[in-house]
C-alpha cells in the first residue's frame, strides 16, 4: 500500500482565495482524520470521519473551514476565504477501528500539505 | 481528558552519544502510548507504541521506550545517536473518545522535542 496520500504537498495562495487540500486514506481504513500543525498550537485535530460520515468537527476553527468525504478513498479540506493565519501544515491520517488491546491500534499519517497564505 | 507533556522543547546531543527524550502523560486508565518522528518537510512516522505487556518496547531505527505507570512516563531512548536522527519527536497518548457518538481511537500529542545532532 502506498500509505496515506496528500496533495498538493505545498500550496501558496493569496488571502481571500479558496484552497482545497486532498487526501486519499489507506485502503480499508474506516477512520479519517484532518490535523493542523502550527508552531504555536502544535498538532490539532480538526475533524474526523467514520465510514465517510463526519463525526466530530469541533476542532474546525471557523466556518471558513469545511471538509467532505464523498467516498471511502477521498477526502477534501477546503478553506474559503483563506487568511494568513491559516498558514500551517495540514495532515491527513487514517486508521482501522480500534479494538481493545489490539496491536494494530494506531493512526497512519500522510506527508502533509504546507499551506502558505500571503 | 488525556494530556501529554514533553518537557524539553529542544535537545542537542553529539553523534554517538546516548539520548533520552521525556514524555509524561495524564490519563485515567492504561493508555496507548506512541512515539512519532517528523523529519523536516516530512509526515509523522511511527517509531514505536505501547499498549500492554512488557513495559520496555522496541521500535524502529534502534529506539526503545519504557512505560512507567508509577511516574506516568513513556521516555524514548537510543544508546547511540546518528546524525540522521535529527528531527522532531512527538509523544502521543491514545484513548477511546466518545465525542460525536462513536468510540474511536483519539490521539493527543505533546508539543514535540526538536533533536539536533552535532557531528
gemmi code that builds the backbone of each chain (N, CA, C; Angstrom):
import gemmi

chains = {
    "A": [
        ("UNK", (0.850, -1.189, 0.000), (0.000, 0.000, 0.000), (0.886, 1.239, 0.000)),
        ("UNK", (0.432, 2.304, -0.700), (1.248, 3.497, -0.819), (1.175, 4.362, 0.420)),
        ("UNK", (0.363, 4.018, 1.377), (0.205, 4.862, 2.540), (-0.819, 5.948, 2.286)),
        ("UNK", (-0.928, 6.864, 3.208), (-1.848, 7.984, 3.061), (-1.238, 8.987, 2.078)),
        ("UNK", (-2.022, 9.385, 1.108), (-1.540, 10.290, 0.070), (-2.220, 11.642, 0.206)),
        ("UNK", (-1.429, 12.679, 0.173), (-1.975, 14.033, 0.249), (-1.479, 14.859, -0.935)),
        ("UNK", (-2.348, 15.747, -1.386), (-1.947, 16.679, -2.436), (-2.670, 17.999, -2.250)),
        ("UNK", (-2.054, 19.100, -2.650), (-0.652, 19.177, -3.056), (0.270, 19.090, -1.841)),
        ("UNK", (1.556, 18.968, -2.051), (2.486, 18.966, -0.926), (2.755, 20.383, -0.433)),
        ("UNK", (2.719, 21.307, -1.351), (2.910, 22.722, -0.992), (1.865, 23.540, -1.727)),
        ("UNK", (1.353, 24.555, -1.034), (0.366, 25.432, -1.640), (0.640, 26.848, -1.161)),
        ("UNK", (0.812, 27.740, -2.113), (0.974, 29.145, -1.789), (-0.172, 29.889, -2.452)),
        ("UNK", (-0.888, 30.663, -1.688), (-2.034, 31.375, -2.224), (-2.130, 32.748, -1.581)),
        ("UNK", (-2.989, 33.540, -2.135), (-3.179, 34.888, -1.593), (-4.431, 34.944, -0.731)),
        ("UNK", (-4.381, 35.818, 0.225), (-5.506, 35.986, 1.134), (-6.800, 36.180, 0.338)),
        ("UNK", (-7.838, 35.486, 0.775), (-9.130, 35.601, 0.126), (-9.409, 34.508, -0.883)),
        ("UNK", (-8.390, 33.791, -1.291), (-8.575, 32.728, -2.271), (-9.085, 31.459, -1.596)),
        ("UNK", (-9.725, 30.636, -2.391), (-10.177, 29.327, -1.910), (-9.042, 28.320, -2.040)),
        ("UNK", (-8.888, 27.495, -1.019), (-7.850, 26.467, -1.005), (-8.503, 25.118, -0.758)),
        ("UNK", (-8.109, 24.125, -1.540), (-8.627, 22.772, -1.355), (-7.470, 21.806, -1.183)),
        ("UNK", (-7.463, 21.112, -0.052), (-6.461, 20.097, 0.230), (-7.110, 18.730, 0.065)),
        ("UNK", (-6.311, 17.785, -0.436), (-6.872, 16.478, -0.768), (-6.161, 15.359, -0.036)),
        ("UNK", (-6.904, 14.295, 0.202), (-6.352, 13.166, 0.941), (-6.944, 11.859, 0.432)),
        ("UNK", (-6.070, 10.877, 0.271), (-6.501, 9.516, -0.031), (-6.037, 8.631, 1.111)),
        ("UNK", (-6.952, 8.066, 1.879), (-6.539, 7.242, 3.020), (-6.056, 5.867, 2.570)),
        ("UNK", (-5.514, 5.119, 3.499), (-5.117, 3.749, 3.226), (-6.377, 2.908, 2.994)),
        ("UNK", (-6.313, 2.100, 1.960), (-7.462, 1.289, 1.592), (-7.892, 0.385, 2.754)),
        ("UNK", (-9.190, 0.403, 3.046), (-9.727, -0.434, 4.111), (-9.880, 0.268, 5.437)),
        ("UNK", (-9.189, 1.374, 5.609), (-9.334, 2.123, 6.857), (-10.704, 2.792, 6.892)),
        ("UNK", (-11.339, 2.759, 8.068), (-12.671, 3.332, 8.164), (-12.713, 4.642, 8.939)),
        ("UNK", (-11.557, 5.102, 9.406), (-11.490, 6.407, 10.047), (-10.511, 7.294, 9.283)),
        ("UNK", (-10.893, 8.554, 9.140), (-10.010, 9.534, 8.512), (-9.988, 10.786, 9.368)),
        ("UNK", (-8.787, 11.327, 9.557), (-8.595, 12.480, 10.441), (-7.895, 13.594, 9.671)),
        ("UNK", (-8.274, 14.823, 9.970), (-7.545, 16.000, 9.476), (-6.958, 16.729, 10.687)),
        ("UNK", (-5.643, 16.973, 10.614), (-4.932, 17.701, 11.658), (-4.310, 18.960, 11.067)),
        ("UNK", (-4.060, 19.928, 11.941), (-3.315, 21.112, 11.569), (-2.132, 21.259, 12.523)),
        ("UNK", (-0.971, 21.587, 11.976), (0.233, 21.737, 12.792), (0.776, 23.145, 12.642)),
        ("UNK", (0.884, 23.848, 13.751), (1.498, 25.174, 13.777), (2.499, 25.235, 14.919)),
        ("UNK", (3.398, 26.181, 14.825), (4.387, 26.338, 15.885), (3.714, 26.675, 17.209)),
        ("UNK", (2.694, 27.514, 17.138), (2.073, 27.998, 18.373), (1.187, 26.950, 19.035)),
        ("UNK", (0.473, 26.177, 18.245), (-0.545, 25.295, 18.816), (-0.230, 23.807, 18.653)),
        ("UNK", (0.894, 23.507, 17.996), (1.246, 22.104, 17.815), (0.279, 21.415, 16.881)),
        ("UNK", (0.036, 20.122, 17.139), (-0.854, 19.309, 16.306), (-2.264, 19.357, 16.879)),
        ("UNK", (-3.189, 19.816, 16.068), (-4.584, 19.913, 16.488), (-5.449, 19.046, 15.571)),
        ("UNK", (-6.369, 18.325, 16.171), (-7.343, 17.571, 15.388), (-8.453, 18.523, 14.952)),
        ("UNK", (-8.692, 18.584, 13.646), (-9.731, 19.473, 13.120), (-11.079, 18.769, 13.016)),
        ("UNK", (-11.056, 17.589, 12.408), (-12.283, 16.862, 12.145), (-11.927, 15.410, 11.896)),
        ("UNK", (-12.874, 14.512, 12.173), (-12.645, 13.140, 11.757), (-13.917, 12.533, 11.177)),
        ("UNK", (-13.735, 11.548, 10.325), (-14.807, 10.843, 9.650), (-14.770, 9.370, 10.045)),
        ("UNK", (-15.936, 8.773, 10.109), (-16.067, 7.337, 10.277), (-16.959, 6.826, 9.159)),
        ("UNK", (-16.425, 5.913, 8.359), (-17.184, 5.402, 7.213), (-17.777, 6.539, 6.378)),
        ("UNK", (-16.947, 7.519, 6.095), (-17.254, 8.659, 5.211), (-18.172, 9.690, 5.849)),
        ("UNK", (-18.591, 9.492, 7.066), (-19.508, 10.418, 7.732), (-18.741, 11.292, 8.712)),
        ("UNK", (-18.894, 12.610, 8.634), (-18.213, 13.460, 9.613), (-18.809, 13.256, 10.995)),
        ("UNK", (-17.945, 12.977, 11.980), (-18.431, 12.661, 13.313), (-18.241, 13.830, 14.280)),
        ("UNK", (-17.063, 14.399, 14.283), (-16.773, 15.465, 15.229), (-15.954, 16.539, 14.526)),
        ("UNK", (-16.554, 17.688, 14.324), (-15.840, 18.797, 13.687), (-15.596, 19.928, 14.676)),
        ("UNK", (-15.591, 19.611, 15.932), (-15.426, 20.651, 16.953), (-14.066, 21.331, 16.893)),
        ("UNK", (-13.113, 20.708, 16.229), (-11.797, 21.312, 16.096), (-11.657, 22.248, 14.921)),
        ("UNK", (-12.636, 22.297, 14.065), (-12.579, 23.204, 12.917), (-12.645, 24.638, 13.442)),
        ("UNK", (-11.673, 25.448, 13.075), (-11.548, 26.760, 13.713), (-12.674, 27.729, 13.386)),
        ("UNK", (-13.142, 27.716, 12.160), (-14.169, 28.696, 11.777), (-15.013, 28.117, 10.647)),
        ("UNK", (-16.084, 28.833, 10.354), (-16.945, 28.403, 9.254), (-16.245, 28.475, 7.905)),
        ("UNK", (-15.128, 29.130, 7.851), (-14.383, 29.193, 6.600), (-13.811, 27.822, 6.228)),
        ("UNK", (-13.734, 26.951, 7.214), (-13.198, 25.617, 7.005), (-14.342, 24.619, 6.808)),
        ("UNK", (-14.174, 23.762, 5.806), (-15.156, 22.701, 5.609), (-14.433, 21.460, 5.105)),
        ("UNK", (-14.979, 20.294, 5.406), (-14.377, 19.036, 4.976), (-15.464, 18.102, 4.479)),
        ("UNK", (-15.090, 17.322, 3.480), (-16.021, 16.353, 2.919), (-15.295, 15.031, 2.694)),
        ("UNK", (-16.085, 13.981, 2.644), (-15.540, 12.668, 2.285), (-16.585, 11.973, 1.416)),
        ("UNK", (-16.563, 12.230, 0.126), (-17.596, 11.689, -0.756), (-17.553, 10.181, -0.927)),
        ("UNK", (-16.398, 9.580, -0.698), (-16.294, 8.118, -0.755), (-15.147, 7.661, 0.127)),
        ("UNK", (-14.972, 6.374, 0.222), (-14.005, 5.812, 1.179), (-12.559, 6.085, 0.798)),
        ("UNK", (-12.315, 6.570, -0.400), (-10.931, 6.740, -0.820), (-10.556, 8.192, -1.089)),
        ("UNK", (-11.394, 9.138, -0.641), (-11.087, 10.522, -0.956), (-11.731, 11.473, 0.041)),
        ("UNK", (-10.950, 12.444, 0.468), (-11.476, 13.485, 1.354), (-10.847, 14.821, 0.973)),
        ("UNK", (-11.581, 15.888, 1.206), (-11.061, 17.230, 0.971), (-11.261, 18.103, 2.201)),
        ("UNK", (-10.323, 19.021, 2.359), (-10.433, 20.068, 3.369), (-10.355, 21.389, 2.618)),
        ("UNK", (-11.395, 22.193, 2.760), (-11.473, 23.432, 1.995), (-11.453, 24.623, 2.938)),
        ("UNK", (-10.743, 25.647, 2.538), (-10.721, 26.907, 3.277), (-11.157, 28.008, 2.315)),
        ("UNK", (-12.217, 28.688, 2.673), (-12.757, 29.720, 1.806), (-13.444, 30.803, 2.636)),
        ("UNK", (-12.977, 32.038, 2.653), (-11.726, 32.506, 2.049), (-10.532, 32.246, 2.967)),
        ("UNK", (-9.386, 32.089, 2.386), (-8.184, 31.827, 3.193), (-7.635, 33.135, 3.778)),
        ("UNK", (-6.970, 32.989, 4.922), (-6.348, 34.116, 5.611), (-4.913, 33.737, 5.985)),
        ("UNK", (-4.050, 34.739, 6.167), (-2.650, 34.431, 6.522), (-2.520, 33.549, 7.754)),
        ("UNK", (-3.404, 33.682, 8.725), (-3.298, 32.867, 9.943), (-3.644, 31.404, 9.706)),
        ("UNK", (-4.109, 31.073, 8.515), (-4.360, 29.671, 8.167), (-3.079, 28.974, 7.720)),
        ("UNK", (-2.005, 29.720, 7.560), (-0.740, 29.130, 7.143), (-0.307, 28.096, 8.168)),
        ("UNK", (-0.060, 26.880, 7.702), (0.248, 25.764, 8.594), (0.553, 24.550, 7.737)),
        ("UNK", (0.890, 23.458, 8.403), (0.967, 22.169, 7.724), (-0.282, 21.380, 8.100)),
        ("UNK", (-0.962, 20.885, 7.094), (-2.204, 20.142, 7.302), (-1.926, 18.664, 7.013)),
        ("UNK", (-2.223, 17.832, 8.002), (-2.003, 16.398, 7.865), (-3.336, 15.663, 7.785)),
        ("UNK", (-3.329, 14.645, 6.981), (-4.420, 13.693, 6.941), (-3.897, 12.383, 7.529)),
        ("UNK", (-4.724, 11.696, 8.273), (-4.351, 10.402, 8.842), (-5.527, 9.455, 8.716)),
        ("UNK", (-5.240, 8.162, 8.720), (-6.327, 7.193, 8.674), (-6.020, 6.020, 9.584)),
        ("UNK", (-7.073, 5.288, 9.941), (-6.883, 4.128, 10.812), (-8.043, 3.158, 10.644)),
        ("UNK", (-7.798, 1.924, 11.111), (-8.895, 0.988, 11.297), (-9.645, 1.384, 12.565)),
        ("UNK", (-10.812, 0.800, 12.747), (-11.488, 0.908, 14.041), (-10.606, 0.276, 15.100)),
        ("UNK", (-10.378, 1.001, 16.173), (-9.534, 0.456, 17.234), (-10.273, -0.634, 17.978)),
        ("UNK", (-9.549, -1.710, 18.293), (-10.087, -2.811, 19.073), (-9.262, -2.912, 20.342)),
        ("UNK", (-9.938, -3.068, 21.459), (-9.232, -3.051, 22.742), (-8.096, -4.063, 22.762)),
        ("UNK", (-6.950, -3.582, 23.182), (-5.732, -4.372, 23.338), (-5.170, -4.868, 22.009)),
        ("UNK", (-5.598, -4.287, 20.941), (-5.051, -4.719, 19.657), (-3.752, -3.994, 19.357)),
        ("UNK", (-2.806, -4.747, 18.843), (-1.532, -4.138, 18.468), (-1.648, -3.350, 17.178)),
        ("UNK", (-2.812, -3.422, 16.531), (-2.995, -2.684, 15.290), (-3.539, -1.270, 15.519)),
        ("UNK", (-3.771, -0.920, 16.768), (-4.321, 0.406, 17.058), (-3.264, 1.487, 16.843)),
        ("UNK", (-3.400, 2.222, 15.791), (-2.542, 3.372, 15.537), (-3.165, 4.201, 14.435)),
        ("UNK", (-2.604, 5.356, 14.182), (-3.011, 6.191, 13.059), (-1.826, 6.344, 12.113)),
        ("UNK", (-2.131, 6.322, 10.833), (-1.112, 6.441, 9.804), (-1.240, 7.822, 9.165)),
        ("UNK", (-0.130, 8.522, 9.116), (-0.156, 9.906, 8.652), (0.373, 10.048, 7.234)),
        ("UNK", (-0.220, 10.995, 6.521), (0.300, 11.380, 5.223), (1.456, 12.346, 5.377)),
        ("UNK", (2.066, 12.745, 4.263), (3.234, 13.622, 4.304), (2.902, 15.069, 4.622)),
        ("UNK", (1.627, 15.428, 4.559), (1.216, 16.780, 4.889), (1.205, 17.711, 3.692)),
        ("UNK", (0.423, 18.769, 3.826), (0.394, 19.875, 2.853), (0.811, 21.137, 3.591)),
        ("UNK", (1.886, 21.740, 3.116), (2.332, 23.007, 3.717), (1.617, 24.146, 3.014)),
        ("UNK", (0.752, 24.833, 3.735), (-0.034, 25.923, 3.168), (0.529, 27.259, 3.618)),
        ("UNK", (0.763, 28.127, 2.643), (1.185, 29.496, 2.928), (0.176, 30.440, 2.307)),
        ("UNK", (-0.406, 31.294, 3.150), (-1.368, 32.279, 2.674), (-0.731, 33.663, 2.810)),
        ("UNK", (-0.561, 34.313, 1.701), (0.134, 35.614, 1.692), (-0.822, 36.776, 1.908)),
    ],
    "B": [
        ("UNK", (-9.954, 14.062, 30.553), (-9.352, 14.075, 29.226), (-7.853, 13.813, 29.343)),
        ("UNK", (-7.317, 13.207, 28.313), (-5.898, 12.885, 28.351), (-5.061, 14.088, 27.948)),
        ("UNK", (-3.808, 14.097, 28.393), (-2.870, 15.148, 28.006), (-1.465, 14.572, 27.999)),
        ("UNK", (-0.578, 15.238, 27.281), (0.805, 14.800, 27.154), (1.715, 16.000, 27.333)),
        ("UNK", (2.782, 15.817, 28.077), (3.775, 16.870, 28.276), (5.138, 16.367, 27.855)),
        ("UNK", (5.774, 17.105, 26.975), (7.165, 16.853, 26.633), (7.946, 18.038, 27.176)),
        ("UNK", (8.648, 17.853, 28.269), (9.245, 18.999, 28.973), (10.345, 19.702, 28.187)),
        ("UNK", (11.004, 18.975, 27.301), (12.139, 19.540, 26.581), (11.720, 19.958, 25.177)),
        ("UNK", (11.825, 21.267, 24.905), (11.468, 21.754, 23.584), (12.563, 21.426, 22.580)),
        ("UNK", (13.819, 21.532, 23.023), (14.947, 21.352, 22.124), (16.070, 20.647, 22.885)),
        ("UNK", (16.618, 19.615, 22.280), (17.746, 18.889, 22.864), (18.841, 18.794, 21.823)),
        ("UNK", (20.078, 19.004, 22.274), (21.230, 18.871, 21.391), (22.156, 17.804, 21.957)),
        ("UNK", (22.554, 16.880, 21.121), (23.489, 15.825, 21.532), (24.558, 15.674, 20.459)),
        ("UNK", (25.660, 15.080, 20.850), (26.715, 14.778, 19.893), (26.463, 13.409, 19.278)),
        ("UNK", (26.875, 13.263, 18.043), (26.720, 11.975, 17.376), (27.450, 10.897, 18.172)),
        ("UNK", (26.787, 9.784, 18.366), (27.363, 8.696, 19.145), (26.970, 8.717, 20.605)),
        ("UNK", (26.460, 9.833, 21.070), (26.029, 9.932, 22.470), (24.675, 9.260, 22.644)),
        ("UNK", (24.362, 8.975, 23.900), (23.055, 8.400, 24.196), (22.006, 9.504, 24.260)),
        ("UNK", (20.752, 9.069, 24.122), (19.645, 10.028, 24.059), (18.493, 9.557, 24.915)),
        ("UNK", (17.871, 10.477, 25.614), (16.607, 10.190, 26.283), (15.693, 11.399, 26.118)),
        ("UNK", (14.527, 11.170, 25.545), (13.511, 12.203, 25.393), (12.373, 11.887, 26.356)),
        ("UNK", (11.974, 12.902, 27.099), (10.989, 12.682, 28.153), (9.556, 12.909, 27.672)),
        ("UNK", (8.677, 12.095, 28.242), (7.251, 12.226, 27.935), (6.470, 11.859, 29.192)),
        ("UNK", (5.579, 12.725, 29.604), (4.679, 12.444, 30.713), (3.239, 12.587, 30.226)),
        ("UNK", (2.403, 11.684, 30.666), (1.019, 11.707, 30.201), (0.070, 11.764, 31.379)),
        ("UNK", (-1.142, 12.149, 31.075), (-2.207, 12.145, 32.062), (-3.399, 11.438, 31.451)),
        ("UNK", (-3.821, 10.355, 32.106), (-4.975, 9.592, 31.635), (-5.437, 8.698, 32.751)),
        ("UNK", (-6.724, 8.499, 32.866), (-7.276, 7.780, 33.996), (-7.101, 6.279, 33.959)),
        ("UNK", (-6.839, 5.719, 32.809), (-6.692, 4.271, 32.696), (-5.369, 3.978, 31.987)),
        ("UNK", (-5.143, 2.724, 31.687), (-3.930, 2.377, 30.946), (-4.049, 2.894, 29.527)),
        ("UNK", (-3.161, 3.749, 29.130), (-3.282, 4.348, 27.806), (-2.531, 3.555, 26.743)),
        ("UNK", (-2.829, 3.887, 25.528), (-1.961, 3.512, 24.424), (-0.958, 4.660, 24.269)),
        ("UNK", (0.298, 4.338, 24.135), (1.331, 5.375, 24.055), (2.142, 5.197, 22.778)),
        ("UNK", (2.472, 6.309, 22.168), (3.144, 6.291, 20.876), (4.281, 7.317, 20.870)),
        ("UNK", (5.297, 6.995, 20.100), (6.299, 7.975, 19.722), (6.335, 8.042, 18.195)),
        ("UNK", (6.212, 9.282, 17.690), (6.324, 9.543, 16.267), (7.538, 10.433, 16.029)),
        ("UNK", (8.110, 10.320, 14.827), (9.212, 11.180, 14.439), (8.820, 11.915, 13.165)),
        ("UNK", (9.194, 13.187, 13.116), (8.905, 14.003, 11.942), (10.207, 14.634, 11.464)),
        ("UNK", (10.690, 14.153, 10.321), (11.863, 14.767, 9.707), (11.432, 16.012, 8.967)),
        ("UNK", (12.349, 16.946, 8.753), (11.978, 18.214, 8.104), (11.237, 17.990, 6.792)),
        ("UNK", (10.085, 18.604, 6.677), (9.302, 18.508, 5.457), (8.594, 17.183, 5.253)),
        ("UNK", (8.623, 16.350, 6.266), (8.012, 15.019, 6.138), (6.811, 14.868, 7.052)),
        ("UNK", (6.098, 13.784, 6.868), (4.975, 13.469, 7.730), (5.441, 12.812, 9.014)),
        ("UNK", (4.501, 12.291, 9.752), (4.794, 11.645, 11.031), (4.973, 10.145, 10.825)),
        ("UNK", (6.101, 9.648, 11.274), (6.377, 8.223, 11.163), (6.361, 7.601, 12.546)),
        ("UNK", (5.677, 6.490, 12.677), (5.597, 5.824, 13.965), (6.914, 5.131, 14.287)),
        ("UNK", (7.477, 5.458, 15.458), (8.704, 4.806, 15.915), (8.384, 3.548, 16.717)),
        ("UNK", (7.432, 3.668, 17.635), (7.054, 2.539, 18.479), (5.771, 2.876, 19.209)),
        ("UNK", (5.194, 1.839, 19.805), (3.957, 2.041, 20.553), (3.872, 1.039, 21.692)),
        ("UNK", (3.127, 1.407, 22.714), (2.887, 0.535, 23.857), (1.384, 0.460, 24.103)),
        ("UNK", (0.911, -0.770, 24.326), (-0.490, -0.886, 24.704), (-0.699, -1.889, 25.826)),
        ("UNK", (0.205, -2.784, 26.034), (0.096, -3.717, 27.159), (1.358, -4.563, 27.184)),
        ("UNK", (1.484, -5.388, 28.242), (2.583, -6.336, 28.279), (3.893, -5.723, 28.736)),
        ("UNK", (4.965, -6.182, 28.137), (6.304, -5.740, 28.512), (6.393, -4.217, 28.456)),
        ("UNK", (6.871, -3.631, 29.536), (6.890, -2.170, 29.615), (8.043, -1.551, 28.836)),
        ("UNK", (8.966, -2.361, 28.374), (10.061, -1.867, 27.533), (9.759, -2.298, 26.105)),
        ("UNK", (9.540, -1.326, 25.243), (9.165, -1.644, 23.866), (10.275, -1.210, 22.919)),
        ("UNK", (10.476, -2.034, 21.932), (11.484, -1.750, 20.915), (10.798, -1.186, 19.677)),
        ("UNK", (11.483, -0.257, 19.039), (10.919, 0.325, 17.837), (11.891, 0.259, 16.678)),
        ("UNK", (11.593, 1.050, 15.674), (12.459, 1.087, 14.507), (13.649, 2.009, 14.756)),
        ("UNK", (14.638, 1.898, 13.931), (15.815, 2.776, 13.947), (16.588, 2.703, 15.262)),
        ("UNK", (16.451, 1.617, 16.003), (17.221, 1.431, 17.221), (16.665, 2.132, 18.449)),
        ("UNK", (15.463, 2.658, 18.362), (14.845, 3.330, 19.500), (14.108, 2.333, 20.399)),
        ("UNK", (14.013, 2.696, 21.663), (13.209, 1.964, 22.613), (12.548, 2.947, 23.561)),
        ("UNK", (11.505, 2.507, 24.221), (10.829, 3.360, 25.197), (10.354, 2.489, 26.345)),
        ("UNK", (10.298, 3.093, 27.516), (9.879, 2.366, 28.704), (8.662, 3.025, 29.324)),
        ("UNK", (7.632, 2.245, 29.535), (6.413, 2.715, 30.186), (6.565, 2.527, 31.687)),
        ("UNK", (6.405, 3.618, 32.410), (6.459, 3.566, 33.870), (5.145, 4.138, 34.401)),
        ("UNK", (4.284, 3.241, 34.827), (2.964, 3.655, 35.284), (3.062, 4.563, 36.506)),
        ("UNK", (3.966, 4.233, 37.416), (4.066, 4.998, 38.672), (4.489, 6.435, 38.422)),
        ("UNK", (5.201, 6.651, 37.340), (5.666, 8.004, 37.023), (4.866, 8.628, 35.879)),
        ("UNK", (3.898, 7.902, 35.349), (3.125, 8.379, 34.196), (4.061, 8.865, 33.092)),
        ("UNK", (5.053, 8.034, 32.811), (6.053, 8.442, 31.824), (6.228, 7.378, 30.743)),
        ("UNK", (6.715, 7.830, 29.624), (6.996, 6.945, 28.482), (8.162, 7.571, 27.744)),
        ("UNK", (9.348, 7.451, 28.320), (10.533, 8.107, 27.775), (11.151, 7.313, 26.645)),
        ("UNK", (11.610, 8.035, 25.661), (12.226, 7.440, 24.475), (13.738, 7.452, 24.639)),
        ("UNK", (14.394, 6.351, 24.260), (15.844, 6.260, 24.426), (16.497, 5.679, 23.180)),
        ("UNK", (17.748, 6.056, 23.027), (18.590, 5.444, 21.994), (20.021, 5.461, 22.508)),
        ("UNK", (20.715, 4.324, 22.467), (22.046, 4.259, 23.071), (23.101, 5.072, 22.321)),
        ("UNK", (22.950, 5.209, 21.011), (23.965, 5.911, 20.232), (23.274, 6.635, 19.078)),
        ("UNK", (23.302, 7.940, 19.117), (22.557, 8.747, 18.160), (23.366, 8.931, 16.878)),
        ("UNK", (22.651, 8.886, 15.764), (23.252, 9.111, 14.451), (22.795, 10.465, 13.926)),
        ("UNK", (23.601, 11.074, 13.047), (23.232, 12.404, 12.533), (21.849, 12.373, 11.879)),
        ("UNK", (21.475, 11.242, 11.309), (20.183, 11.142, 10.626), (18.998, 11.123, 11.594)),
        ("UNK", (19.282, 11.045, 12.888), (18.186, 11.070, 13.870), (17.701, 12.484, 14.148)),
        ("UNK", (18.397, 13.472, 13.633), (17.959, 14.855, 13.834), (16.573, 15.037, 13.239)),
        ("UNK", (15.630, 15.437, 14.075), (14.228, 15.526, 13.664), (13.439, 16.058, 14.853)),
        ("UNK", (12.124, 16.112, 14.686), (11.251, 16.451, 15.804), (10.506, 15.192, 16.231)),
        ("UNK", (10.426, 14.992, 17.524), (9.840, 13.778, 18.078), (8.591, 14.127, 18.885)),
        ("UNK", (7.547, 13.380, 18.627), (6.266, 13.614, 19.283), (5.838, 12.381, 20.062)),
        ("UNK", (5.483, 12.610, 21.293), (4.855, 11.595, 22.118), (3.348, 11.789, 22.029)),
        ("UNK", (2.605, 10.700, 22.012), (1.148, 10.811, 21.930), (0.503, 9.755, 22.804)),
        ("UNK", (-0.621, 10.105, 23.367), (-1.421, 9.142, 24.125), (-2.691, 8.890, 23.336)),
        ("UNK", (-3.048, 7.631, 23.213), (-4.254, 7.250, 22.502), (-5.258, 6.663, 23.465)),
        ("UNK", (-6.473, 7.075, 23.300), (-7.521, 6.581, 24.182), (-8.847, 6.663, 23.449)),
        ("UNK", (-9.757, 5.853, 23.931), (-11.068, 5.903, 23.310), (-11.759, 7.209, 23.690)),
        ("UNK", (-12.408, 7.779, 22.695), (-13.140, 9.028, 22.910), (-14.522, 8.857, 22.335)),
        ("UNK", (-15.503, 9.301, 23.062), (-16.884, 9.111, 22.625), (-17.507, 10.372, 22.061)),
        ("UNK", (-16.700, 11.384, 21.802), (-17.239, 12.627, 21.257), (-17.901, 12.353, 19.915)),
        ("UNK", (-19.030, 12.873, 19.734), (-19.712, 12.712, 18.462), (-20.550, 11.462, 18.381)),
        ("UNK", (-20.522, 10.644, 19.421), (-21.408, 9.488, 19.439), (-20.782, 8.189, 19.002)),
        ("UNK", (-19.564, 8.221, 18.505), (-18.876, 6.978, 18.195), (-17.624, 6.896, 19.050)),
        ("UNK", (-17.182, 5.695, 19.284), (-15.984, 5.494, 20.078), (-14.826, 5.251, 19.127)),
        ("UNK", (-13.811, 6.067, 19.226), (-12.693, 5.916, 18.306), (-11.399, 6.164, 19.047)),
        ("UNK", (-10.323, 5.767, 18.399), (-9.012, 5.956, 18.998), (-8.500, 7.353, 18.756)),
        ("UNK", (-8.575, 8.178, 19.773), (-8.149, 9.571, 19.643), (-6.708, 9.725, 20.108)),
        ("UNK", (-5.912, 10.411, 19.334), (-4.534, 10.699, 19.708), (-4.415, 12.123, 20.213)),
        ("UNK", (-3.757, 12.266, 21.345), (-3.416, 13.586, 21.875), (-1.899, 13.689, 21.892)),
        ("UNK", (-1.389, 14.719, 21.247), (0.051, 14.848, 21.060), (0.657, 15.828, 22.049)),
        ("UNK", (1.924, 15.567, 22.382), (2.710, 16.558, 23.079), (3.170, 17.632, 22.111)),
        ("UNK", (3.848, 18.633, 22.645), (4.269, 19.753, 21.817), (5.491, 19.438, 20.958)),
        ("UNK", (6.122, 18.315, 21.209), (7.263, 17.916, 20.397), (8.598, 18.322, 21.007)),
        ("UNK", (9.631, 17.548, 20.696), (11.004, 17.852, 21.084), (11.862, 17.844, 19.830)),
        ("UNK", (12.539, 18.948, 19.593), (13.423, 19.038, 18.434), (14.794, 18.516, 18.838)),
        ("UNK", (15.288, 17.559, 18.092), (16.595, 16.971, 18.364), (17.602, 17.467, 17.335)),
        ("UNK", (18.666, 18.076, 17.831), (19.796, 18.472, 16.993), (20.966, 17.568, 17.320)),
        ("UNK", (21.642, 17.096, 16.284), (22.781, 16.206, 16.471), (24.034, 16.893, 15.939)),
        ("UNK", (25.003, 17.081, 16.807), (26.284, 17.665, 16.407), (27.235, 16.575, 15.963)),
        ("UNK", (28.016, 16.819, 14.908), (28.969, 15.795, 14.427), (30.108, 15.574, 15.416)),
    ],
}
model = gemmi.Model(1)
for chain_id, residues in chains.items():
    chain = gemmi.Chain(chain_id)
    for i, (resn, *xyz) in enumerate(residues, 1):
        res = gemmi.Residue()
        res.name, res.seqid = resn, gemmi.SeqId(i, " ")
        for name, pos in zip(("N", "CA", "C"), xyz):
            atom = gemmi.Atom()
            atom.name, atom.element = name, gemmi.Element(name[0])
            atom.pos, atom.b_iso = gemmi.Position(*pos), 0.0
            res.add_atom(atom)
        chain.add_residue(res)
    model.add_chain(chain)
structure = gemmi.Structure()
structure.add_model(model)
structure.setup_entities()
